[in-house]
Amino acid sequence: MVGTMSVLFAIIYILGAGQGAFLSVQLFLRPENRRANRLLAVLLGIFALNLFELFLEELGYYHRFPHMLWSFTSAPFLYGPLIFLYAGTLTGRLPRLKAIYLLNFVPFFLHFATILPFYLKSGDFKIAAYDHYLVSGFPTTFKPLFTYSLKLIHYGLYLGLTLGLIARYRREMAEQYSELDRLDLGWLKLLVIVNLAMIGLFLATVAGHGLELITMTHGITRISYLWDTALIYTVGILAMRQAPIFNDYRRIIEPVAGRDESPPLQPAPHPSPLTVHETKVKYEKSRLDDPIADAYLAELTAYMEKEKPYRNSELTIRELATAIGLTEHVLSQVINGRAGANFFTFVNNFRIEEAQRLLADPSRKEDNILAAAFESGFKSKSHFNTLFKKTTGLTPREFRRQKVGR
């Protein structure tokens, strides 16, 4: 007879499986970022099938279909590589899937080979083994503990690699774009970090079980299954909220001529110390001399203060370099080497200064604070509030109250 808890968990599993299957199909069929979306679709599809298997187990159907037992025990060796390849493809680090990437799945095939003898056992043998597990809990012998820990460590290593990839991606974007909300992978970073924390918890549980401090019963292992379910729901919600990441990423980082709706920047009124051609030839692969870099920085600063290009919320380093007559490479050297900041920080510092000026203007004290944010070039309220507080130590409202008493 199936107990109440089993029915409850069965409902949770089938809901998670349905959500995962739905999202998997949607991502697989989506034409934008096809390679990345299909990798994520495969991952969510595996989660969904695993949860469906657990749904059948909770309702006792493993007695009818014994060969489904532990059929996904090798799947954890797929999670890490698929997440890593998904992030690499989405960020352009791995623009094309190559045969060599299959090496990431060697641990999966090796583990599958080691458990193949179990799959070849009779149905009665598998039922007896599973019934024993339900009564006695997870084994305390070395091999299963080592294998389970190896799965967790393998998964954790790939998540660590994914974190590094996301960090490099953000640094690269900050060197090119002044607004990162549409390019942000913060949700994926957060999921990876939470996953790493859960892996640490599971490893601690395995260690406690091996030392016989606790017993990993079926009830405890259900926690990991619940986490899989929660992960599917979380990915589904965030994927829908972060639609630009899935649908529009390539268009943003690789602009197509004629599709940019922002007005073009006007060139600087005076030519730079070197022409664009001379700059490319002389400095494309070398460090700028300090006097020349200082001259460029002075010209850049004067242009920013006079023309206010930062008011364009979609300003890129390519547009700014064209406007002042430099190559992107040289402009990046000037901003990083002489201004001591990346492009994102450099531009947003001007936006913060402009917002401070607007908020401190007594004639505008009745205006909405967001009006000052948008006029300064910010596109997101949360982004504006975060950077303003980080730069000034005050919220925009606190700053205006100090300056104009409102």
For each residue, the residues with C-beta under 8 A, 3 or more apart:
1:
2: 6 7 10 58 59 60
3: 6 7
4: 7 8
5: 8 9
6: 2 3 9 10 58 59 60
7: 2 3 4 10 11 58 59
8: 4 5 11 12
9: 5 6 12 13 54 58 222 225 226
10: 2 6 7 13 14 55 58 59
11: 7 8 14 15
12: 8 9 15 16 226 229
13: 9 10 16 17 51 52 54 55 58 225 229
14: 10 11 17 18 51 52 55
15: 11 12 18 19 229
16: 12 13 19 20 47 48 51 228 229 232 233
17: 13 14 20 21 48 49 51 52 55
18: 14 15 21 22 48
19: 15 16 22 23 48 232 233 236
20: 16 17 23 24 44 45 47 48 51 232 236
21: 17 18 24 25 44 45 48
22: 18 19 25 26 236
23: 19 20 26 27 41 44 232 235 236 239
24: 20 21 27 28 41 42 44 45 48
25: 21 22 28 29 41
26: 22 23 29 30
27: 23 24 30 37 38 40 41 44 239 246
28: 24 25 37 38 41
29: 25 26
30: 26 27 33 34 37 246 247
31: 34
32: 37 246 247 248 249 250
33: 30 36 37 89 90 246 247 249 250
34: 30 31 37 38
35: 38 39 89 96 97
36: 33 39 40 86 89 90 246
37: 27 28 30 32 33 34 40 41 246
38: 27 28 34 35 41 42
39: 35 36 42 43 82 85 86 89
40: 27 36 37 43 44 82 86 235 239
41: 23 24 25 27 28 37 38 44 45
42: 24 38 39 45 46 82
43: 39 40 46 47 78 79 82 83 86
44: 20 21 23 24 27 40 41 47 48 232 235
45: 20 21 24 41 42 48 49
46: 42 43 49 50 72 75 78 79 82
47: 16 20 43 44 50 51 228 231 232
48: 16 17 18 19 20 21 24 44 45 51 52 232
49: 17 45 46 52 53 72
50: 46 47 53 54 72 75 228
51: 13 14 16 17 20 47 48 54 55 225 228 229 232
52: 13 14 17 48 49 55 56
53: 49 50 56 57 68 71 72
54: 9 13 50 51 57 58 225
55: 10 13 14 17 51 52 58 59
56: 52 53 59 61 62 65 68
57: 53 54 60 61 62 68 69 130
58: 2 6 7 9 10 13 54 55
59: 2 6 7 10 55 56
60: 2 6 57 63
61: 56 57 64 65
62: 56 57 65 66 68 69 126 127 130
63: 60 66 127
64: 61
65: 56 61 62 68
66: 62 63 69 123 124 126 127 130
67: 71 119 123 126
68: 53 56 57 62 65 71
69: 57 62 66 126 127 129 130
70: 73 115 118 126 130
71: 53 67 68 119
72: 46 49 50 53 75
73: 70 76 111 115
74: 77 78 108 111 112 115
75: 46 50 72 78 79 108
76: 73 79 151 152 154 155
77: 74 80 81 105 107 108 111 151 154
78: 43 46 74 75 81 82 105 108
79: 43 46 75 76 82 83 155 158
80: 77 83 84 154 155 156 157 158 159 162
81: 77 78 84 85 104 105 108 158
82: 39 40 42 43 46 78 79 85 86
83: 43 79 80 86 87 158 159 162 192
84: 80 81 87 88 104 158 159 161 162 165
85: 39 81 82 88 89 94 97 101 104
86: 36 39 40 43 82 83 89 90
87: 83 84 90 91 93 162 165 166 185 188
88: 84 85 91 93 94 165
89: 33 35 36 39 85 86 92 93 94 95 97
90: 33 36 86 87 185 245 249
91: 87 88 165 166 169 185
92: 89 95 169 253
93: 87 88 89 165 168 169
94: 85 88 89 97 101
95: 89 92
96: 35
97: 35 85 89 94 101
98: 101
99: 102
100: 103
101: 85 94 97 98 104
102: 99 105 106
103: 100 106
104: 81 84 85 101 158
105: 77 78 81 102 108 109
106: 102 103 109 110
107: 77 110 111 154
108: 74 75 77 78 81 105 111 112
109: 105 106 112 113
110: 106 107 113 114
111: 73 74 77 107 108 114 115 147 151
112: 74 108 109 115 116
113: 109 110 116
114: 110 111
115: 70 73 74 111 112 118 119
116: 112 113 119 120
117: 120 121
118: 70 115 121 126
119: 67 71 115 116
120: 116 117
121: 117 118 125 126
122: 125 126
123: 66 67 126 127
124: 66 127 128
125: 121 122 128 129
126: 62 66 67 69 70 118 121 122 123 129 130
127: 62 63 66 69 123 124 130 131
128: 124 125 131 132
129: 69 125 126 132 133
130: 57 62 66 69 70 126 127 133 134
131: 127 128 134 135
132: 128 129 135 136
133: 129 130 136 137 138 218
134: 130 131 218
135: 131 132
136: 132 133 139
137: 133 215 216 217 218 220
138: 133 144 148 209 215 216 217 221
139: 136 144 145
140: 145 209 210 212
141: 144 145
142: 145 146
143: 146 147
144: 138 139 141 147 148
145: 139 140 141 142 148 149 206 209 210
146: 142 143 149 150
147: 111 143 144 150 151
148: 138 144 145 151 152 206
149: 145 146 152 153 203 206
150: 146 147 153 154
151: 76 77 111 147 148 154 155
152: 76 148 149 155 156 199 202 203 206
153: 149 150 156 157 203
154: 76 77 80 107 150 151 157 158
155: 76 79 80 151 152 158 159 195 199
156: 80 152 153 159 160 196 199 200
157: 80 153 154 160 161
158: 79 80 81 83 84 104 154 155 161 162
159: 80 83 84 155 156 162 163 192 195 196 199
160: 156 157 163 164 196
161: 84 157 158 164 165
162: 80 83 84 87 158 159 165 166 188 192
163: 159 160 166 167 189 192 193 196
164: 160 161 167 168
165: 84 87 88 91 93 161 162 168 169
166: 87 91 162 163 169 170 185 188 189 192
167: 163 164 170 171
168: 93 164 165 171 172
169: 91 92 93 165 166 172 173 185
170: 166 167 173 174 180 184 185
171: 167 168 174 175 342
172: 168 169 175 176
173: 169 170 176 177 180 183 253 344
174: 170 171 177 180 342 343 344 345
175: 171 172 317 332 336 342 343 344
176: 172 173 253 316 317 318 328 343
177: 173 174 180 183 315 316 317 343 344
178: 310 313 314 315 316 343 344 347 348 351 377
179: 182 313 314 315 378 379 380 383
180: 170 173 174 177 183 184 344
181: 184 379 380 383
182: 179 244 245 248 252
183: 173 177 180 244 245 249 252 253
184: 170 180 181 187 242 245
185: 87 90 91 166 169 170 188 189 245
186: 189 190
187: 184 190 191 238 241 242
188: 87 162 166 185 191 192
189: 163 166 185 186 192 193
190: 186 187 193 194
191: 187 188 194 195 231 234 235 238
192: 83 159 162 163 166 188 189 195 196
193: 163 189 190 196 197
194: 190 191 197 198
195: 155 159 191 192 198 199 231
196: 156 159 160 163 192 193 199 200
197: 193 194 200 201
198: 194 195 201 202 224 227
199: 152 155 156 159 195 196 202 203
200: 156 196 197 203 204
201: 197 198 204 205
202: 152 198 199 205 206 224
203: 149 152 153 199 200 206 207
204: 200 201 207 208
205: 201 202 208 209 214 216 220
206: 145 148 149 152 202 203 209 210 216
207: 203 204 210 211
208: 204 205 211 213 214
209: 138 140 145 205 206 212 213 214 215 216
210: 140 145 206 207
211: 207 208
212: 140 209 215
213: 208 209
214: 205 208 209 220
215: 137 138 209 212 220
216: 137 138 205 206 209 220 221
217: 137 138 220 221
218: 133 134 137 221 222
219: 222
220: 137 205 214 215 216 217 223
221: 138 216 217 218 224 225
222: 9 218 219 225 226
223: 220 226 227
224: 198 202 221 227 228
225: 9 13 51 54 221 222 228 229
226: 9 12 222 223 229 230
227: 198 223 224 230 231
228: 16 47 50 51 224 225 231 232
229: 12 13 15 16 51 225 226 232 233
230: 226 227 233 234
231: 47 191 195 227 228 234 235
232: 16 19 20 23 44 47 48 51 228 229 235 236
233: 16 19 229 230 236 237
234: 191 230 231 237 238
235: 23 40 44 191 231 232 238 239
236: 19 20 22 23 232 233 239 240
237: 233 234 240 241
238: 187 191 234 235 241 242
239: 23 27 40 235 236 242 243 245 246
240: 236 237 243
241: 187 237 238
242: 184 187 238 239 245 246
243: 239 240 246 247 248
244: 182 183 247 248 249 252
245: 90 182 183 184 185 239 242 248 249
246: 27 30 32 33 36 37 239 242 243 249
247: 30 32 33 243 244
248: 32 182 243 244 245 251 252
249: 32 33 90 183 244 245 246 252 253
250: 32 33 253 254
251: 248 254 255 256 259
252: 182 183 244 248 249 255
253: 92 173 176 183 249 250
254: 250 251
255: 251 252 259 260 316
256: 251 259
257:
258:
259: 251 255 256
260: 255 314
261:
262: 312 314 315
263: 312
264: 319
265: 307 309 312 315 319 320 322 323
266: 307 323
267: 322 323 324 325
268: 271 272 299 303 307 323 324 325
269:
270: 299
271: 268 275 325
272: 268 275 276 279 296 299 324 325 326
273: 292 295 296 299
274: 278 279 282 283 292
275: 271 272 278 279 325
276: 272 279 280 325 326 327
277: 280 281
278: 274 275 281 282
279: 272 274 275 276 282 283 284 326 327 330
280: 276 277 283 284 327 329
281: 277 278 284
282: 274 278 279 286
283: 274 279 280 286 287 288 327 329 330 333
284: 279 280 281 327 329 330
285:
286: 282 283
287: 283 333 337
288: 283 292 293 296 330 333 334 337
289: 292 293
290: 293 294
291: 294 295
292: 273 274 288 289 295 296
293: 288 289 290 296 297 333 334 337 338
294: 290 291 297 298 338
295: 273 291 292 298 299
296: 272 273 288 292 293 299 300 326 330 331 334 338
297: 293 294 300 301 334 338 339
298: 294 295 301 302
299: 268 270 272 273 295 296 302 303 324
300: 296 297 303 304 324 331 334 335
301: 297 298 304 305
302: 298 299 305 306
303: 268 299 300 306 307 309 323 324
304: 300 301 307 308 309 310 350
305: 301 302 308 350
306: 302 303
307: 265 266 268 303 304 323
308: 304 305 311 350 354
309: 265 303 304 312 315 319 320 323
310: 178 304 315 347 348 350 351 354 376 377
311: 308 351 354 375 376 377
312: 262 263 265 309 315 319 377
313: 178 179 374 377 378 379
314: 178 179 260 262 379
315: 177 178 179 262 265 309 310 312 319 320 347 377
316: 176 177 178 255 319 320
317: 175 176 177 320 321 328 331 332 343
318: 176 321 322 328
319: 264 265 309 312 315 316 322 323
320: 265 309 315 316 317 323 324 331 343 347
321: 317 318 324 326 327 328 330 331
322: 265 267 318 319 325
323: 265 266 267 268 303 307 309 319 320
324: 267 268 272 299 300 303 320 321 331
325: 267 268 271 272 275 276 322
326: 272 276 279 296 321 330 331 334
327: 276 279 280 283 284 321 330 331
328: 176 317 318 321 331 332
329: 280 283 284 332 333
330: 279 283 284 288 296 321 326 327 333 334
331: 296 300 317 320 321 324 326 327 328 334 335
332: 175 317 328 329 335 336 343
333: 283 287 288 293 329 330 336 337
334: 288 293 296 297 300 326 330 331 337 338 339
335: 300 331 332 338 339 341 342 343 346
336: 175 332 333 339 340 341 342
337: 287 288 293 333 334 340
338: 293 294 296 297 334 335
339: 297 334 335 336 346
340: 336 337
341: 335 336 345 346 349
342: 171 174 175 335 336 345 346
343: 174 175 176 177 178 317 320 332 335 346 347
344: 173 174 175 177 178 180 347 348
345: 174 341 342 348 349
346: 335 339 341 342 343 349 350
347: 178 310 315 320 343 344 350 351 377
348: 178 310 344 345 351 352 387
349: 341 345 346 352 353 391
350: 304 305 308 310 346 347 353 354 377
351: 178 310 311 347 348 354 355 376 377 378 387
352: 348 349 355 356 376 387 388 391 392
353: 349 350 356 357
354: 308 310 311 350 351 357 358 375 376 377
355: 351 352 358 359 372 373 376 378 384 388 396
356: 352 353 359 360 392 399
357: 353 354 360 361
358: 354 355 361 364 367 371 372 375 376
359: 355 356 364 369 372 396 399 400 403 404
360: 356 357 399 400 403 404
361: 357 358 364 365 404
362: 365 404
363:
364: 358 359 361 367 371 372
365: 361 362 400 404 405 406
366: 406
367: 358 364 371 372
368: 371 372
369: 359 372 373 396 397 400
370: 373 374 381 384
371: 358 364 367 368 374 375
372: 355 358 359 364 367 368 369 375 376 396
373: 355 369 370 376 378 381 384 396
374: 313 370 371 377 378 379
375: 311 354 358 371 372
376: 310 311 351 352 354 355 358 372 373 384
377: 178 310 311 312 313 315 347 350 351 354 374
378: 179 313 351 355 373 374 381 383 384 387
379: 179 181 313 314 374 383
380: 179 181 383 384
381: 370 373 378 384 385
382: 385 386
383: 179 181 378 379 380 386 387
384: 355 370 373 376 378 380 381 387 388 396
385: 381 382 388 389 395 396
386: 382 383 389 390
387: 348 351 352 378 383 384 390 391
388: 352 355 384 385 391 392 394 395 396 399
389: 385 386 392 393 394 395
390: 386 387
391: 349 352 387 388
392: 352 356 388 389 399
393: 389
394: 388 389 398 399 402
395: 385 388 389 398 399
396: 355 359 369 372 373 384 385 388 399 400
397: 369 400 401
398: 394 395 401 402
399: 356 359 360 388 392 394 395 396 402 403
400: 359 360 365 369 396 397 403 404 406
401: 397 398 404 405 406
402: 394 398 399
403: 359 360 399 400
404: 359 360 361 362 365 400 401
405: 365 401
406: 365 366 400 401
